[in-house]
Amino acid sequence: MTYQNPLLRRPSRGLPQRAVVIGAGTIGPDIGYYLKSALPDLTLHLVDVAQAPLDRAMERFHGYARKAVERGKLSVAKSQKVTEKVAATLDYAVCRDADWVIEAATEDLALKRKIFSQGEEIVRPDALITSNTSSLPAARIFSALMHPSRATVTHFFAPAWRNPVVEVIGWPKLDPAVLADLRAMFCLTGKVPLVTADVPCFMLDRVFDNWCNEAALLLDQATAAEIDSAVSEFVQAGPFFVLNLAHGNPIIIETNTLQAAEEGEHYRPAPIFRSVETWRTVAPGKGIEVEPKIVASVRDRMLGILISQAGDILDRKIGEPDDLELGCRLALGFKSGPIELMRRIGPTEIGRITGRLTRERPGLPVPRRPLADYQNFYRHVLLDDVDGVKIITLRRPEALNALHDELTDEILAIIRAFESEAVGFVLTGYGPRAFCAGADIGRFPAMLGDAQAAAQYARDCSRLLVHLDGMDTPVVAALNGIALGGGLELALRCHAIVAMREAWLQLPEITLGIAPGLGAMVVPYRRWPKATSVFHAMMRRAERVTAPAAQTLGMIHALADDFPQLIEAAIARVRALAGQVRSQVDGAVSIEAPPPIEPVAANGQRLSAEVIGIVEAAIRDAAAAPSLSAALDLGYRAFGASACTAAAREGVDAFLQRRLPDFTKTG
């Protein structure tokens, strides 16, 4: 069975212990650095046919680690682990013991075939073999291999050590178990694997390369700087700026020539790519003023190519819509995915834009179906079914799966759709790091100083949690990593919690000068009254609680050592709770009053005594409230009161400015 969440299936092989990257040019060392950062005990060899690129690759490798230490991203000890057991060699014999061989040579089909033909004579029959290519189909590279079932394309995006996305190409000769193992391996090592069909340029490069090519074809109407400025509403960086950064002109020539040969002359690369090395443009955020007429023309054509390629990808089933949206945001730097842009502009405007594209660029595909047909999918969750239990995976890897309105509504919609027929639900997070790292700050900054609006905001954000309170069908939170703030508040409202042994829980709101707004000052005191002192410390000092400690307190039912075990424990708990879900304590509860403390967080950060006082009063009043709903409302109002403090203003400003808050100046 194929699961949406790559980690639901137990892999048939372990993580690699020995890997070889062939090609020490631009992306090969970056792939190697990603692997060593994720798997520090890995033995890694970089292989090339010349010593000079190998020397440069090793220098860059050590430079990455050195800069990471200087910026506080790596400890000295971790840096040493990352850089040890790494070697550069001209000898392909090192492939003999590799668990995974990754080819990252130039985009030359004959060269890649030669590398794999010679390499297959050396590598073990069970070793994984993959090629990093942005355009060449797997079938052309691997069909002649003796064991093609263990070989495919894994397309990394620059910079490969940091960009989270990797396309994994499904092609007819690939063993489905290998595809599943690759997805799991990438997910466990911090990547976001997106499966695509085996067509030239796969999925995301069809968007990016044609976006850039279309920009170049518009140079008879506007300058590179004008085009980059005109499209700044859609992307973090304009196409010409990115081309300069990536030295991408030869890539567009290669990929679009391939597309033109396969799918028509309308994909032919703009001739100017062969005569220009560097584009005169502007950096992100430094746009120039452009005449409205030029903006409108550029905007139409660039939106047109996005709509064209998105429709073609979905109509031909090259990729899935949620993967397309996520990949465009994460890998390509689009502010919104093309399907979301289509939703915003609507069918009438789409018709006008694609009509113009068809007239000016005949041959390019346009969407074949009505707009509504492209919109029916979950954007921020993955939904799986395991023997009647619905597994809902929060997938916002760019935000450590933090909640926002759309994600909240998707979870709620799934629960409402299936709660009368499902055995139960499991909520978990995508990847190995986070269950849910809180809630996006969203509209909250605009509500600072308005207690009523902030309190209503907290009520609105609690709609999913309140629904969980009234359910008879069991919902279990499976904490695959950290659970912070609103993410922890979501877990606390589930009927049971299981967790990875390394997971930890925290309510960091007090360090931002605000009170926890979604029930944390209410629910844990009613569910686990013997842990009152721990909750006081979490609310007022942002103390972390490890999963084993939370299990001792009775908060967590079971601990797991890997993700499949975690889900097994969650499903078992769902089945045990079926027909036995208990409602939250609805009356007043007796708790130990919060003792006086200094306004200092567990990490030593100075806090706001005023906001601590608001939290303490809310805890006391909520415990004495005659009903759960009344207690929750006291929590919402306390959140609103905290939003009116100078500390909240300072905390939110500091968060947005990526600095530590200074509450000493807030009184």
C-alpha positions in Angstrom: 0.0 0.0 0.0 1.2 3.5 -0.8 0.7 6.0 2.0 0.6 9.8 1.6 2.9 10.2 4.7 6.2 8.6 3.7 6.9 7.4 7.2 3.8 5.3 7.8 5.4 2.3 6.0 8.3 0.7 7.8 11.3 0.9 5.3 12.7 -2.3 3.9 16.2 -1.0 4.4 18.0 1.1 7.0 19.5 4.6 6.5 22.7 4.5 4.5 26.0 4.1 6.3 28.2 4.6 3.3 27.4 6.9 0.3 29.2 8.0 -2.8 28.6 11.2 -4.7 29.9 11.2 -8.2 30.6 14.6 -9.5 32.4 17.3 -7.4 31.1 20.3 -9.4 28.4 22.6 -8.3 25.7 20.5 -6.7 27.5 17.3 -5.8 29.4 18.6 -2.7 26.1 20.3 -1.6 24.3 16.9 -1.7 27.2 15.4 0.3 27.0 18.1 2.9 23.2 17.6 3.3 23.8 13.9 3.8 26.6 14.4 6.4 24.6 17.1 8.2 21.6 14.7 8.5 23.7 11.5 9.1 26.9 12.6 10.8 28.1 9.0 11.2 27.9 8.4 7.4 31.0 7.5 5.5 31.0 9.8 2.4 33.2 9.7 -0.7 33.2 12.4 -3.3 34.4 11.1 -6.7 35.5 12.9 -9.8 37.7 12.4 -12.8 40.0 15.4 -11.9 41.7 16.4 -8.7 41.0 20.2 -8.9 37.2 20.0 -8.5 37.7 17.5 -5.7 40.0 19.9 -3.8 37.5 22.8 -4.3 34.7 20.5 -3.1 36.5 19.6 0.1 37.3 23.2 0.7 33.7 24.2 0.3 32.5 21.3 2.4 34.7 22.4 5.3 33.7 26.0 4.7 30.1 25.2 5.1 30.8 23.6 8.5 33.0 26.4 9.6 30.3 29.1 8.8 27.6 27.0 10.5 29.7 27.0 13.7 30.3 30.8 13.4 26.6 31.4 13.0 25.6 29.2 15.9 23.9 26.7 13.6 26.3 23.8 14.5 28.2 23.0 17.7 32.0 22.4 17.4 31.4 18.8 18.2 28.7 18.3 15.6 30.9 20.2 13.0 33.7 17.7 13.6 31.3 14.8 13.1 30.0 16.3 9.9 33.5 16.8 8.4 35.1 13.5 9.5 34.8 10.3 7.5 34.6 12.5 4.3 37.1 11.8 1.5 37.7 12.9 -2.1 39.0 10.4 -4.6 39.6 9.7 -8.3 39.0 6.0 -7.7 35.5 4.7 -8.5 36.3 1.5 -6.6 34.9 3.2 -3.5 31.5 2.6 -4.9 32.0 -1.1 -4.2 30.9 -0.9 -0.5 28.4 2.0 -0.9 24.8 1.7 0.2 23.8 4.6 -2.1 25.6 6.0 -5.1 24.4 9.4 -6.3 25.5 10.7 -9.6 25.7 14.5 -9.9 27.7 15.0 -13.1 26.8 17.5 -15.8 23.5 17.3 -17.8 24.9 14.9 -20.4 22.9 11.8 -21.2 25.8 9.9 -22.7 28.1 10.7 -19.8 25.4 9.6 -17.2 24.8 6.4 -19.1 28.6 5.7 -19.2 28.9 6.4 -15.4 26.1 4.0 -14.5 27.2 1.3 -17.0 30.6 1.2 -15.5 29.4 1.8 -12.0 27.0 -1.1 -12.0 29.8 -3.5 -12.5 31.2 -2.3 -9.1 28.3 -1.6 -6.8 26.4 -4.2 -4.8 23.2 -5.5 -6.4 21.2 -4.1 -3.4 22.8 -0.6 -3.4 20.6 2.3 -4.4 21.6 4.2 -7.5 20.2 7.6 -8.3 21.0 10.5 -10.6 20.6 14.2 -9.9 19.3 15.7 -13.1 16.8 18.5 -13.7 15.5 17.2 -17.0 16.6 13.8 -18.3 14.0 11.1 -17.8 15.0 8.1 -15.7 14.0 5.7 -18.5 16.7 7.1 -20.8 19.4 7.0 -18.1 18.8 3.6 -16.5 16.9 1.3 -18.9 20.1 -0.5 -20.0 21.1 -1.4 -16.4 21.1 -5.0 -15.2 19.2 -4.0 -12.1 17.1 -1.0 -13.1 14.6 -1.6 -10.4 16.9 0.0 -7.7 17.7 3.1 -9.8 15.9 6.4 -10.4 16.3 10.1 -10.5 16.5 12.1 -7.3 16.4 15.8 -8.3 17.8 18.1 -5.7 17.3 21.9 -5.8 20.0 24.5 -5.1 21.4 24.9 -2.6 21.0 21.2 -2.0 22.3 21.3 1.6 19.5 23.8 2.5 16.7 23.6 0.0 14.3 21.0 1.5 12.7 19.8 -1.8 13.8 16.7 -3.8 11.8 15.2 -6.6 11.8 11.4 -6.7 10.9 10.1 -10.1 8.6 7.1 -10.4 9.2 5.2 -13.6 7.9 1.8 -14.7 11.0 -0.3 -13.9 11.5 1.2 -10.5 10.7 -1.2 -7.6 7.8 0.4 -5.6 9.6 -0.6 -2.4 12.6 1.4 -3.5 10.5 4.4 -4.2 8.9 4.1 -0.8 12.3 3.6 0.9 13.7 6.7 -0.8 10.6 8.8 0.3 11.1 7.7 3.8 14.8 8.2 3.8 14.5 11.7 2.5 11.7 12.6 5.0 13.7 11.2 7.9 16.7 13.3 6.9 14.8 16.6 6.7 13.9 16.7 3.0 10.5 17.0 1.4 10.3 14.3 -1.2 7.8 14.9 -4.1 7.0 12.1 -6.5 6.7 13.0 -10.1 6.1 11.2 -13.4 9.1 10.3 -15.7 8.8 13.1 -18.2 11.4 15.7 -19.4 12.0 18.3 -16.7 9.7 16.4 -14.3 7.3 18.8 -12.4 9.0 21.8 -10.8 11.5 22.5 -13.5 8.6 22.8 -16.0 7.4 25.7 -13.9 10.7 27.3 -13.2 12.4 26.9 -16.6 9.4 28.1 -18.5 8.9 31.0 -16.1 12.5 32.1 -16.8 12.2 31.4 -20.6 9.0 33.4 -20.7 10.7 36.3 -18.9 13.5 36.2 -21.5 11.0 36.3 -24.4 9.5 39.4 -22.9 12.8 41.4 -23.1 11.5 43.0 -26.3 8.9 44.7 -24.1 10.8 45.4 -20.8 14.2 45.2 -19.3 15.3 42.4 -17.0 15.0 44.8 -14.0 11.5 45.9 -15.0 10.4 42.2 -15.4 11.9 41.2 -12.0 10.2 44.2 -10.4 6.8 43.5 -12.1 6.6 39.9 -10.9 7.7 40.6 -7.3 4.2 40.1 -6.1 4.5 36.5 -7.0 8.0 35.5 -6.1 10.7 36.1 -3.5 13.2 36.8 -6.2 12.7 37.6 -9.9 13.7 35.2 -12.6 16.7 37.1 -13.8 18.1 37.6 -10.3 17.7 33.8 -9.8 19.4 33.1 -13.1 22.4 35.2 -12.1 22.5 33.5 -8.7 22.4 30.0 -10.2 24.4 30.7 -13.4 21.2 29.3 -14.9 21.3 30.4 -18.6 22.9 27.1 -19.8 20.3 25.2 -17.8 17.4 26.9 -19.5 19.0 26.3 -22.9 19.4 22.6 -22.1 16.0 21.9 -20.5 13.9 23.9 -22.9 15.7 22.5 -25.9 14.8 19.0 -24.5 11.2 20.1 -24.0 11.0 21.6 -27.5 12.2 18.4 -29.0 9.7 16.3 -27.1 6.6 18.6 -26.9 6.9 21.4 -29.5 8.7 24.5 -30.7 6.7 26.7 -28.3 9.2 25.5 -25.6 12.3 26.5 -27.6 14.6 28.6 -25.4 14.9 32.3 -26.1 17.9 33.0 -28.3 19.2 35.7 -25.9 20.2 33.0 -23.4 23.1 32.1 -25.7 24.5 35.7 -25.9 24.1 36.9 -22.3 26.1 35.7 -19.3 24.8 38.1 -16.6 21.5 40.0 -16.4 21.3 43.6 -15.3 18.6 43.4 -12.7 17.7 44.3 -9.1 17.9 42.4 -5.9 14.8 41.2 -4.1 13.1 44.1 -2.3 14.9 46.6 -4.5 12.4 46.9 -7.3 12.3 49.8 -9.6 9.3 51.8 -10.8 7.7 50.3 -13.9 5.1 51.9 -16.2 1.6 50.4 -15.4 1.2 49.3 -19.1 4.4 47.3 -18.9 3.5 45.8 -15.6 0.1 44.7 -16.9 1.7 43.1 -20.0 4.4 41.3 -18.1 2.0 40.2 -15.4 -0.4 38.7 -18.0 2.3 36.7 -19.7 4.0 35.5 -16.5 0.7 34.5 -15.0 -0.2 32.9 -18.2 2.9 30.6 -18.2 2.2 29.6 -14.6 -1.4 28.7 -15.4 -0.2 26.9 -18.6 2.3 24.7 -16.8 0.2 24.1 -13.7 -2.7 22.9 -15.8 -0.5 20.8 -18.0 1.2 19.1 -15.0 -2.2 18.3 -13.4 -4.0 17.3 -16.7 -1.2 14.9 -17.6 -0.8 13.7 -14.0 2.9 14.6 -13.9 2.5 15.5 -10.2 -0.1 15.9 -7.4 -1.6 19.4 -6.8 -0.5 19.6 -3.2 3.0 18.7 -4.1 3.0 21.2 -6.9 1.9 24.0 -4.6 4.3 23.0 -1.8 7.2 22.6 -4.2 6.7 25.9 -5.9 6.8 27.7 -2.5 9.7 25.7 -1.0 11.9 25.0 -3.9 11.2 27.8 -6.3 10.5 30.7 -3.9 6.9 31.5 -5.1 4.9 33.3 -2.5 1.9 31.3 -3.4 1.5 28.2 -5.6 0.0 28.5 -9.1 -3.2 26.7 -8.1 -3.7 29.2 -5.3 -3.1 32.0 -7.7 -5.7 30.6 -10.1 -8.2 30.4 -7.2 -7.6 34.1 -6.4 -7.9 35.5 -9.9 -10.9 33.4 -10.8 -12.2 31.8 -14.0 -13.0 35.0 -15.9 -9.5 36.4 -15.5 -8.0 33.0 -16.2 -9.9 32.9 -19.5 -8.7 36.3 -20.4 -5.0 35.6 -19.5 -4.9 32.2 -21.2 -6.6 33.6 -24.3 -3.9 36.2 -24.6 -1.2 33.5 -24.0 -2.7 31.4 -26.8 -2.7 34.3 -29.2 0.9 35.5 -28.4 2.4 32.1 -27.7 0.5 29.5 -29.8 1.0 25.9 -29.0 1.5 26.3 -25.2 -1.0 24.1 -23.2 -3.8 25.7 -21.2 -6.0 24.0 -18.5 -8.4 21.6 -20.0 -10.9 21.6 -17.1 -13.0 24.1 -15.2 -11.1 26.0 -12.4 -13.1 24.2 -9.6 -11.7 20.8 -10.8 -8.2 21.9 -9.9 -9.1 23.1 -6.4 -10.4 20.0 -4.7 -7.5 18.8 -2.7 -5.9 19.2 0.8 -3.2 21.8 0.7 -1.7 21.4 4.2 -2.5 17.9 5.4 -1.9 14.4 4.2 -4.8 11.9 4.8 -4.2 8.2 5.1 -6.4 5.3 6.3 -5.1 2.4 8.3 -7.8 -0.2 8.9 -10.5 2.4 9.4 -8.3 4.8 11.5 -7.8 8.1 9.7 -4.2 9.4 10.0 -4.1 13.2 9.5 -0.5 14.5 9.0 0.0 18.2 9.4 2.3 19.1 6.5 3.7 22.6 6.7 7.5 21.8 6.8 8.4 25.4 6.1 6.8 26.3 9.5 7.5 23.2 11.5 3.8 22.3 10.9 2.6 25.4 12.7 -1.2 26.0 12.6 -2.9 28.6 10.5 -6.4 29.2 9.4 -6.3 26.9 6.3 -4.6 24.1 8.1 -7.0 24.3 11.0 -10.0 24.2 8.7 -8.6 21.3 6.7 -8.2 19.2 9.9 -11.7 20.2 11.0 -13.2 19.4 7.6 -11.7 15.9 7.6 -12.9 15.1 11.1 -16.4 16.3 10.4 -16.5 14.3 7.1 -15.4 11.0 8.7 -16.2 11.1 12.4 -19.5 9.2 12.0 -17.8 6.3 10.2 -14.1 6.2 11.2 -12.9 4.1 14.1 -11.0 7.2 15.1 -8.3 9.7 14.2 -4.6 10.1 14.7 -3.0 13.6 14.4 0.7 13.7 13.7 3.2 16.0 12.1 5.3 15.8 8.9 8.9 14.8 9.2 11.1 14.0 12.2 11.3 17.4 13.9 7.9 18.7 14.9 4.4 17.6 15.6 3.3 21.3 15.5 5.5 24.3 16.4 2.6 26.5 17.5 0.4 28.8 15.6 1.3 31.4 12.9 1.2 34.9 14.3 -1.2 35.6 11.5 -3.5 38.6 12.1 -2.6 38.9 15.8 -0.2 41.9 15.5 -3.1 44.1 14.1 -5.1 43.3 17.3 -2.5 44.5 19.8 -4.2 47.0 22.1 -7.7 45.7 21.4 -8.6 43.2 24.1 -12.0 42.3 22.6 -10.6 41.6 19.1 -7.7 39.6 20.5 -10.1 37.5 22.7 -12.3 36.8 19.7 -9.3 35.9 17.7 -8.4 33.2 20.4 -12.0 32.0 20.3 -11.9 31.7 16.5 -8.6 29.9 16.5 -10.1 27.4 19.0 -12.8 26.1 16.7 -11.1 22.8 16.0 -10.2 22.3 19.7 -13.8 23.0 20.9 -15.0 20.5 18.3 -12.6 17.9 19.7 -14.0 18.5 23.2 -17.5 17.4 22.1 -16.5 14.3 20.1 -17.3 10.7 20.9 -15.0 9.4 18.2 -11.5 9.1 19.7 -8.7 11.4 18.5 -5.1 10.6 19.5 -2.1 13.0 19.1 1.0 11.2 17.9 3.9 13.6 18.7 6.6 12.8 16.2 8.7 15.8 17.5 8.3 19.0 19.4 4.9 20.3 20.4 4.9 24.1 21.1 2.3 26.7 22.0 -0.8 26.2 20.0 0.5 22.9 18.7 0.7 21.6 22.3 -2.7 23.0 23.0 -4.1 21.0 20.1 -2.5 17.8 21.5 -3.9 18.5 25.0 -7.4 18.5 23.6 -7.0 15.1 21.9 -8.3 12.2 23.9 -4.9 10.6 24.3 -1.3 11.4 23.5 1.6 9.1 22.4 5.0 10.5 21.6 8.5 9.8 20.3 10.9 9.3 23.1 12.9 12.4 22.0 9.9 14.7 21.8 9.3 17.6 24.2 6.6 20.0 25.1 6.7 23.7 25.7 4.4 26.8 26.1 6.7 29.6 25.0 4.0 32.3 24.8 5.2 34.0 28.0 8.5 34.7 26.3 6.6 36.8 23.8 4.8 38.8 26.4 1.4 37.1 25.9 -0.7 34.4 27.6 -1.4 31.0 26.0 -4.7 31.6 24.3 -6.2 28.3 23.2 -6.9 26.5 26.5 -3.5 25.8 28.0 -4.4 27.8 31.2 -7.5 25.6 31.6 -7.4 22.1 30.2 -4.3 20.5 31.6 -5.3 21.4 35.2 -8.6 19.6 34.7 -7.1 16.5 33.0 -4.0 16.0 35.1 -4.5 17.9 38.4 -1.6 16.2 40.2 0.8 17.9 37.8 -0.3 21.4 38.7 3.2 22.6 39.7 4.6 21.4 36.3 1.9 23.3 34.4 2.6 26.4 36.5 6.2 26.3 35.4 5.3 25.7 31.8 2.8 28.7 31.7 4.9 31.2 33.7 8.5 30.2 32.9 8.2 28.4 29.5 9.8 25.3 31.0 10.2 22.4 28.6 8.8 18.9 29.6 10.4 15.9 27.9 8.1 13.1 26.6 9.4 10.6 29.3 8.7 13.2 32.0 5.2 13.8 30.6 4.6 10.1 30.5 5.5 9.9 34.2 2.9 12.7 34.9 0.2 10.7 33.0 0.0 13.1 30.1 1.5 10.7 27.6 0.2 7.2 27.3 3.1 5.5 25.4 6.5 6.3 24.0 7.9 5.1 20.7 11.4 4.7 19.2 10.5 5.2 15.6 7.7 6.6 13.5 5.9 3.3 12.5 6.0 2.3 16.2 4.5 5.7 17.1 1.6 5.2 14.7 1.1 1.7 15.9 0.8 2.9 19.5 -1.6 5.7 18.4 -3.8 3.3 16.5 -3.9 0.9 19.4 -4.9 3.8 21.7 -7.7 4.8 19.3 -9.1 1.3 19.3 -8.9 1.1 23.1 -10.8 4.4 23.4 -13.5 3.5 20.9 -16.8 3.9 22.7 -15.1 5.0 25.9 -14.2 8.7 25.2 -14.5 10.7 28.3 -15.6 14.3 28.3 -13.4 17.1 29.7 -14.1 17.9 33.4 -16.9 20.4 33.2 -17.2 21.7 36.8 -14.8 23.7 39.0 -11.6 22.0 40.0 -9.4 22.5 43.1 -5.7 23.3 42.2 -2.7 24.6 44.1 -2.4 28.3 43.7 0.6 29.5 41.6 3.4 30.5 44.1 5.2 33.8 43.7 8.2 33.7 41.3 10.7 36.0 39.8 9.9 37.1 36.2 12.6 35.0 34.7 12.2 32.2 32.1 13.7 28.7 32.4 16.4 29.8 29.9 17.3 33.0 31.9 15.3 35.5 29.8 13.7 38.3 31.7 9.9 38.2 31.5 7.0 40.6 32.0 5.7 40.5 35.6 2.5 42.1 34.4 1.8 39.2 31.9 2.8 36.6 34.5 0.1 38.2 36.7 -2.5 37.9 34.0 -1.6 34.2 33.5 -1.8 33.5 37.2 -5.2 35.2 37.6 -6.5 33.3 34.6 -5.4 30.0 36.0 -7.1 30.6 39.3 -10.3 32.0 37.9 -10.6 29.2 35.2 -10.2 26.5 37.8 -13.0 28.0 39.8 -15.3 28.5 36.8 -18.5 26.4 36.9 -18.1 24.9 33.4 -15.4 24.1 30.8 -16.8 26.7 28.4 -16.8 29.4 31.0 -13.2 28.5 31.9 -12.1 28.6 28.3 -13.7 32.0 27.9 -11.7 33.3 30.8 -8.6 32.1 29.0 -9.6 33.9 25.8 -10.2 37.1 27.8 -6.8 36.7 29.5 -5.2 36.4 26.1 -7.0 39.6 25.1 -5.8 41.4 28.2 -2.2 40.3 27.6 -2.5 41.7 24.1 -3.0 45.2 25.6 0.3 45.2 27.4 3.5 46.9 26.4 5.2 43.5 26.8 3.0 42.0 24.1 3.9 44.8 21.7 7.6 44.4 22.5 7.4 40.6 22.3 5.6 40.5 18.9 7.9 43.2 17.5 10.9 41.3 18.6 9.5 38.1 17.0 8.8 39.8 13.7 12.3 41.4 13.7 14.0 38.1 14.7 15.5 39.5 17.9 15.2 38.8 21.6 12.6 40.9 23.4 13.6 43.4 26.1 10.9 43.4 28.7 12.9 45.7 31.0 11.7 48.7 29.1 8.0 47.7 29.2 7.6 48.5 32.9 
